Amino acid sequence: SVTGVQTCALPIFNVHRAVAAMLVALVAVHVVRLLLPAEDDLWLVLAGAFIPGRYGPEAAELPGGELALFTSPFTHMLLHGDWLHLAFNSAWLLVFGGAIAARAGAVRFLLFFVLCGLGGAAAFYLANAGLMQPMIGASGAISGLMGATLRFLLPALDEGGFRRMREA
């Protein structure tokens, strides 16, 4: 590529490879869920969802058991309620993820994505400690990408336009 940014082979899309990989992972998880029987899908969602009440005495009783105490802050980002939920998060990932991936590189982008998703889970926990309602989706991670993009967007517009967003 001319700018040194690694993008997918289809130049019409100009999607950073790390963003494309994340999109493939999100869609793959959703397709696998569709192939599961309804009760297995429900178990997977509840085991992977972030549930604030899981950090109380009921942890061992919930799907995923005590292991989910450690995994669900990560796995909730991979699960989505339906195709519309997945489509919206994917669209915002394309919009905001590309600018961050181009600027930070693939590894730092993925780490930032996960860190923002963990922040979303922490905020949900702080606002809802003890709640047994499951939370799924990458919205916390996407919100972090949006904030980071805005952090670079506004100064870039003042200093020469959108092309400046890709510069470190």
N, C-alpha and C positions, 0 to 999 in steps of 0.2 A: 504494500500500500504506500501511497505517496507520503502520508503523514507519519508512518511508522506504527500506526495502530493496527493490531491484528483483528481483522474483521472476517466474517463468514465469506464463503466462496461466491455467494450471490451478491454482486456489487450493488444491485438495486436496493438491497436492504441496509447495507452499511452498518451491521450490528456487530458490536465487539464480541469476540469469541466467548468471553466469560459470561456475558449477558445471555448469549445464545445457549450456552451450556446450562445456565440456571433455568432458562425457559424450558429447555428439553427435560430437565429433571422435574420441574413442576408438572408439566403435562404428562410425563411418564408415570408419576405417582398417581395422578388422577385417573389415567387409563387403567392402571392396575386395580385401583379401587372399583372401577366400573365392572371389572371382570370377576370380582369377588361376590360370593353370595351375600345377601343383605346383612345377615347376622355377623359374618366375618368382617364386612366393611365397617359396621358399627363398632365392633371390637377394635379394629385398627384405628378408627377415628378417635375413640375414647382413650386408647393407649397412647396415641401420638399427640393428642390435644393438650394444650396447657390448661390445667384446671387448678386454680388457686387452692381449693379445698384439699387437693392432693397432698399439701404440705401440713396437713393435720393428722389426726389419728386414723382417718379412713384410707390412707395411702395404699396399704396392702390389699384393700378390698376392691379398688378400682382396677379396670383393665390396664395391664402394663405393670402392675404391682409397684414395688418400691424402686425398681429400676427406672421407671418412668419419672421419678423425682429428678433424675439427672438427664434423661433423654428428651422429655417433653418440651423443655425450653428451646430445644433445637428443632425437634420433629414437627412441632405445630406449624412451622413456616412452610412445610412441604405439602400440607393438607389444605384443601379448599372445599367449601360447601357444595358448590355446583360449578357448571361451566361458566356461568356469568361471573361468579366470584373470581374464578381463575382468570377469565378474560380481562377483567378490570385490573387485577394485580399484574398480569402480564403486560398489559398496555402501559401501565405506569412504570413498570420495570424497564420497558423499552425506552420510554421517554427520559427517565431520570438515571437509570443504570448506565446507559451508554456514556454519558458525560463523565461520570465518576470512574468508570472502568478505563476510559481513554486517558484520563488524567492520572489515575493511581496505579494502573496495571491490574492484571487479572487476580493475582494473589491478594493484594491489598483490597481490591474491590470485594472479593468474596469474604474476606475477613470483616470488612466494614459492614457488608450485608448481614452477616451472622451477628455481629455486635449490635447492630440496630434492631434486629429481630429479638435478641435477648433483652434489649432495652424496652421493647414493646411488651414483652412478657413480664418484665419487672414492673412496669407501670400498671399493667393490668392487675398484677398481684397486689400492689400497694393500694390500688383503688377498690379491690374486691377480695381482700384476704378472707379465706374461709368459704368463698362461693364455690358451689359445685358445678357451675356452668362451664362447659368446655370452650376454649378459644382456639380457633384454627385460622390459618392464612398467613400470608407474608406481609400483611399491611404494616406492621411495625417496622420491618426492614425497608419497605418501600417508602415509608414516611421519613426514615433516616436518609435515604437516597435523595428524596425531594429536598430536605433541608440542606444537605450538602451541595446539591446542584444550585440551589438558590444562593448559597454562600459564595459560589464561584460566578454565578450568572450576573448578579447586580454589579459587582466591580468590573466584570468583563464588558458589560454593555457601556460602562462609563469610559473604558480604556481602549475601545476599538472593535467592539462587536462580538458576535458569537464565536468566531474562530479563536478568540483568546481563551475560551473555556477549556480547550484541550491542552493548553500550555501549562507546564508545571511552574 
